[in-house]
């Protein structure tokens, strides 16, 4: 093979590799769990829960937490 033919074969292999990678990316399934009609609402920012220390001069019950499950097996 001549030098030009080698370069051409190398470029063809690289092109085939890139095409296969791009096709694999296009085949990847992405989950979309947004079932709303108008997309996401504008107020989706995270707001932390208020604790009892945030409310002055108030005695409140502690935050209810989920119980830990026992070791069942």
DSSP file (Angstrom, degrees, kcal/mol; ACC not computed):
  #  RESIDUE AA STRUCTURE BP1 BP2  ACC     N-H-->O    O-->H-N    N-H-->O    O-->H-N    TCO  KAPPA ALPHA  PHI   PSI    X-CA   Y-CA   Z-CA
    1    1 A X              0   0    0      0, 0.0     2,-0.1     0, 0.0     0, 0.0   0.000 360.0 360.0 360.0 142.9    0.0    0.0    0.0
    2    2 A X     >  -     0   0    0      1,-0.1     4,-2.0     4,-0.0     5,-0.2  -0.317 360.0-104.1 -80.7 171.9    1.1    3.5   -0.7
    3    3 A X  H  > S+     0   0    0      1,-0.2     4,-2.2     2,-0.2     5,-0.2   0.889 121.2  50.5 -64.9 -40.0    1.3    6.1    1.9
    4    4 A X  H  > S+     0   0    0      1,-0.2     4,-2.4     2,-0.2    -1,-0.2   0.892 109.0  51.5 -67.0 -39.6   -1.8    7.9    0.6
    5    5 A X  H  > S+     0   0    0      2,-0.2     4,-2.3     1,-0.2    -1,-0.2   0.879 109.4  50.7 -65.6 -37.5   -3.8    4.6    0.7
    6    6 A X  H  X S+     0   0    0     -4,-2.0     4,-2.6     2,-0.2    -2,-0.2   0.929 111.3  47.7 -64.4 -44.8   -2.7    4.0    4.3
    7    7 A X  H  X S+     0   0    0     -4,-2.2     4,-2.6     1,-0.2    -2,-0.2   0.910 112.1  50.2 -62.6 -40.6   -3.8    7.4    5.3
    8    8 A X  H  X S+     0   0    0     -4,-2.4     4,-2.1     2,-0.2    -1,-0.2   0.900 111.7  47.3 -64.6 -40.8   -7.1    6.9    3.5
    9    9 A X  H  X S+     0   0    0     -4,-2.3     4,-2.1     2,-0.2    -2,-0.2   0.892 112.0  50.6 -67.2 -39.4   -7.7    3.6    5.2
   10   10 A X  H  X S+     0   0    0     -4,-2.6     4,-2.4     2,-0.2    -2,-0.2   0.924 111.5  47.6 -64.1 -44.5   -6.8    5.1    8.6
   11   11 A X  H  X S+     0   0    0     -4,-2.6     4,-2.6     1,-0.2    -2,-0.2   0.880 109.9  53.1 -64.7 -37.4   -9.2    8.0    8.1
   12   12 A X  H  X S+     0   0    0     -4,-2.1     4,-2.2     2,-0.2    -1,-0.2   0.902 109.8  48.5 -64.0 -40.2  -11.9    5.6    7.0
   13   13 A X  H  X S+     0   0    0     -4,-2.1     4,-2.3     2,-0.2    -2,-0.2   0.919 112.4  48.2 -64.7 -43.5  -11.5    3.5   10.2
   14   14 A X  H  X S+     0   0    0     -4,-2.4     4,-2.5     1,-0.2    -2,-0.2   0.909 111.4  50.3 -63.7 -41.4  -11.6    6.7   12.4
   15   15 A X  H  X S+     0   0    0     -4,-2.6     4,-2.5     1,-0.2    -1,-0.2   0.903 110.6  49.1 -63.4 -41.4  -14.7    7.9   10.6
   16   16 A X  H  X S+     0   0    0     -4,-2.2     4,-2.2     2,-0.2    -1,-0.2   0.887 110.5  51.4 -64.6 -38.6  -16.4    4.5   11.1
   17   17 A X  H  X S+     0   0    0     -4,-2.3     4,-2.1     2,-0.2    -2,-0.2   0.928 111.7  46.1 -64.0 -45.3  -15.4    4.6   14.8
   18   18 A X  H  X S+     0   0    0     -4,-2.5     4,-2.5     1,-0.2     5,-0.2   0.900 111.6  52.1 -65.6 -40.5  -16.9    8.1   15.3
   19   19 A X  H  X S+     0   0    0     -4,-2.5     4,-2.3     1,-0.2    -1,-0.2   0.900 110.0  48.5 -62.6 -40.2  -20.1    7.1   13.4
   20   20 A X  H  X S+     0   0    0     -4,-2.2     4,-2.1     2,-0.2    -1,-0.2   0.891 111.6  49.6 -68.5 -37.8  -20.6    4.1   15.6
   21   21 A X  H  X S+     0   0    0     -4,-2.1     4,-2.0     2,-0.2    -2,-0.2   0.921 112.2  47.8 -64.8 -43.2  -20.0    6.1   18.8
   22   22 A X  H  X S+     0   0    0     -4,-2.5     4,-2.0     1,-0.2    -2,-0.2   0.889 111.4  50.4 -65.1 -39.4  -22.5    8.7   17.6
   23   23 A X  H  X S+     0   0    0     -4,-2.3     4,-1.7     1,-0.2    -1,-0.2   0.886 108.7  52.7 -66.2 -37.9  -25.1    6.1   16.7
   24   24 A X  H  X S+     0   0    0     -4,-2.1     4,-0.9     1,-0.2    -2,-0.2   0.887 108.9  49.9 -65.3 -38.0  -24.6    4.5   20.2
   25   25 A X  H  < S+     0   0    0     -4,-2.0     3,-0.4     1,-0.2    -1,-0.2   0.891 110.4  50.0 -66.7 -38.2  -25.3    7.9   21.8
   26   26 A X  H  < S+     0   0    0     -4,-2.0    -1,-0.2     1,-0.2    -2,-0.2   0.818 108.6  53.1 -69.8 -29.6  -28.4    8.3   19.7
   27   27 A X  H  < S+     0   0    0     -4,-1.7    -1,-0.2    -5,-0.1    -2,-0.2   0.699  82.3 110.8 -77.4 -19.3  -29.7    4.8   20.6
   28   28 A X     <  -     0   0    0     -4,-0.9     2,-0.5    -3,-0.4    -3,-0.0  -0.347  68.0-133.0 -62.3 131.6  -29.3    5.5   24.4
   29   29 A X        -     0   0    0     -2,-0.1     2,-0.5     2,-0.0    -1,-0.1  -0.744  17.9-161.3 -89.9 126.7  -32.7    5.7   26.0
   30   30 A X        -     0   0    0     -2,-0.5     2,-0.3     2,-0.0    -2,-0.0  -0.932  16.8-128.6-109.7 129.4  -33.2    8.6   28.4
   31   31 A X        -     0   0    0     -2,-0.5     2,-0.5     2,-0.0    -2,-0.0  -0.566  19.8-167.7 -78.0 136.0  -36.0    8.5   30.9
   32   32 A X        +     0   0    0     -2,-0.3    -2,-0.0     1,-0.1    -1,-0.0  -0.955  13.6 172.5-124.6 110.5  -38.3   11.5   31.0
   33   33 A X        +     0   0    0     -2,-0.5     2,-1.1     2,-0.0    -1,-0.1   0.186  43.1 114.9-103.8  16.4  -40.6   11.5   34.0
   34   34 A X        +     0   0    0      1,-0.2     6,-0.1     2,-0.0     5,-0.0  -0.748  29.7 162.2 -89.0  97.6  -42.0   15.0   33.3
   35   35 A X        +     0   0    0     -2,-1.1    -1,-0.2     4,-0.0     2,-0.1   0.294  32.3 119.4 -99.1   8.6  -45.6   14.3   32.6
   36   36 A X        -     0   0    0      1,-0.1     3,-0.4    -3,-0.0     4,-0.1  -0.360  65.7-129.9 -75.7 157.7  -46.9   17.8   33.2
   37   37 A X  S    S+     0   0    0      1,-0.2    -1,-0.1     2,-0.1     3,-0.1   0.901 102.2  33.8 -74.9 -41.8  -48.6   19.6   30.4
   38   38 A X  S    S-     0   0    0      1,-0.4    -1,-0.2    -3,-0.0     2,-0.2   0.214 110.8-112.2-102.3  16.3  -46.6   22.9   30.5
   39   39 A X        -     0   0    0     -3,-0.4    -1,-0.4    -5,-0.0     2,-0.2  -0.508  69.9 -12.8  86.3-160.8  -43.2   21.6   31.5
   40   40 A X  S    S-     0   0    0     -2,-0.2     4,-0.1    -3,-0.1     2,-0.1  -0.530  74.2-114.4 -77.6 141.0  -41.7   22.3   34.8
   41   41 A X    >   -     0   0    0     -2,-0.2     3,-0.5     1,-0.1    -1,-0.1  -0.385  24.6-118.2 -69.6 155.4  -43.2   25.0   37.0
   42   42 A X  T 3  S+     0   0    0      1,-0.2     2,-0.4     2,-0.1     3,-0.2   0.689 105.5  64.5 -71.0 -16.4  -41.0   28.1   37.5
   43   43 A X  T 3   +     0   0    0      1,-0.2    -1,-0.2     2,-0.0    -2,-0.1  -0.310  60.0 122.0-103.3  51.1  -40.8   27.6   41.3
   44   44 A X    <   +     0   0    0     -3,-0.5    -1,-0.2    -2,-0.4    -2,-0.1   0.274  35.7 126.4 -94.5  11.6  -39.0   24.3   41.5
   45   45 A X        -     0   0    0     -3,-0.2     2,-0.4     1,-0.1    -2,-0.0  -0.359  69.9-100.8 -69.9 152.9  -36.1   25.6   43.6
   46   46 A X        -     0   0    0     -2,-0.0     2,-0.5     1,-0.0    -1,-0.1  -0.590  35.4-170.4 -77.9 126.7  -35.4   23.7   46.8
   47   47 A X        -     0   0    0     -2,-0.4     3,-0.1    -3,-0.1    -1,-0.0  -0.977  21.1-130.7-116.6 119.9  -36.7   25.3   49.9
   48   48 A X        -     0   0    0     -2,-0.5     2,-0.1     1,-0.1     0, 0.0  -0.292  28.9 -98.3 -69.1 153.7  -35.5   23.7   53.1
   49   49 A X        -     0   0    0      1,-0.1     2,-0.3     0, 0.0    -1,-0.1  -0.405  39.2-114.5 -69.1 145.9  -37.9   22.7   55.9
   50   50 A X        -     0   0    0     -2,-0.1     2,-0.1    -3,-0.1    -1,-0.1  -0.637  29.0-148.4 -82.8 138.0  -38.2   25.1   58.7
   51   51 A X    >   -     0   0    0     -2,-0.3     3,-1.0     1,-0.1     4,-0.5  -0.440  30.0-101.5 -96.2 175.8  -37.1   24.0   62.1
   52   52 A X  G >  S+     0   0    0      1,-0.2     3,-0.7     2,-0.2     6,-0.2   0.769 120.1  62.2 -70.2 -23.5  -38.4   24.9   65.5
   53   53 A X  G 3  S+     0   0    0      1,-0.2    -1,-0.2     4,-0.1     4,-0.1   0.693  93.4  64.6 -74.1 -17.1  -35.5   27.3   66.0
   54   54 A X  G <  S+     0   0    0     -3,-1.0     2,-0.7     1,-0.1    -1,-0.2   0.727  92.1  68.0 -78.4 -21.3  -36.6   29.3   63.0
   55   55 A X  S X  S-     0   0    0     -3,-0.7     3,-0.8    -4,-0.5    -1,-0.1  -0.880  85.1-138.1-101.3 113.7  -39.9   30.4   64.7
   56   56 A X  T 3  S+     0   0    0     -2,-0.7     3,-0.1     1,-0.2    -2,-0.1  -0.399  77.8   8.1 -73.5 148.4  -39.2   32.7   67.6
   57   57 A X  T 3  S+     0   0    0      1,-0.2     2,-0.4    -2,-0.1    -1,-0.2   0.826 100.1 118.2  55.5  39.9  -41.1   32.3   70.9
   58   58 A X    <   -     0   0    0     -3,-0.8     2,-0.6    -6,-0.2    -1,-0.2  -0.999  53.2-151.4-137.2 135.4  -42.7   29.1   69.9
   59   59 A X        +     0   0    0     -2,-0.4     2,-0.3    -3,-0.1    -3,-0.0  -0.922  30.3 173.9-103.9 117.2  -42.5   25.6   71.5
   60   60 A X        -     0   0    0     -2,-0.6     2,-0.1     1,-0.0     3,-0.1  -0.808  35.0 -97.7-123.9 162.0  -43.0   23.0   68.8
   61   61 A X        -     0   0    0     -2,-0.3     3,-0.1     1,-0.1    -9,-0.1  -0.406  51.0 -96.5 -71.1 153.6  -42.9   19.2   68.6
   62   62 A X        -     0   0    0      1,-0.1     2,-0.1    -2,-0.1    -1,-0.1  -0.263  51.4 -82.6 -67.4 161.4  -39.7   17.8   67.1
   63   63 A X        -     0   0    0      1,-0.1     2,-0.4    -3,-0.1    -1,-0.1  -0.433  47.0-117.7 -66.1 133.3  -39.6   16.9   63.4
   64   64 A X        -     0   0    0     -2,-0.1     2,-0.3    -3,-0.1    -1,-0.1  -0.610  35.3-168.3 -76.7 125.0  -41.1   13.4   62.8
   65   65 A X        -     0   0    0     -2,-0.4     2,-0.1     1,-0.0    -3,-0.0  -0.836  27.1-100.7-113.2 151.6  -38.5   11.1   61.4
   66   66 A X        -     0   0    0     -2,-0.3     2,-0.1     1,-0.1     3,-0.0  -0.449  41.5-112.9 -68.7 141.1  -39.1    7.7   59.8
   67   67 A X        -     0   0    0     -2,-0.1     2,-0.3     1,-0.1    -1,-0.1  -0.447  29.2-112.5 -71.8 146.1  -38.3    4.7   62.1
   68   68 A X        -     0   0    0     -2,-0.1     2,-0.2     1,-0.1    -1,-0.1  -0.599  32.9-120.4 -75.3 138.9  -35.4    2.5   61.2
   69   69 A X        -     0   0    0     -2,-0.3    -1,-0.1     1,-0.1     2,-0.1  -0.515  27.9-111.9 -79.0 150.1  -36.4   -0.9   60.2
   70   70 A X        -     0   0    0     -2,-0.2     2,-1.0     1,-0.1    -1,-0.1  -0.338  38.6 -90.9 -74.4 161.2  -35.1   -3.8   62.2
   71   71 A X        -     0   0    0      1,-0.2    -1,-0.1     2,-0.1     0, 0.0  -0.656  47.6-171.7 -72.7 108.7  -32.7   -6.3   60.8
   72   72 A X              0   0    0     -2,-1.0    -1,-0.2     1,-0.2    -2,-0.0   0.602 360.0 360.0 -87.6 -11.9  -35.3   -8.7   59.4
   73   73 A X              0   0    0     -3,-0.1    -1,-0.2     0, 0.0    -2,-0.1   0.417 360.0 360.0-135.5 360.0  -33.0  -11.6   58.4
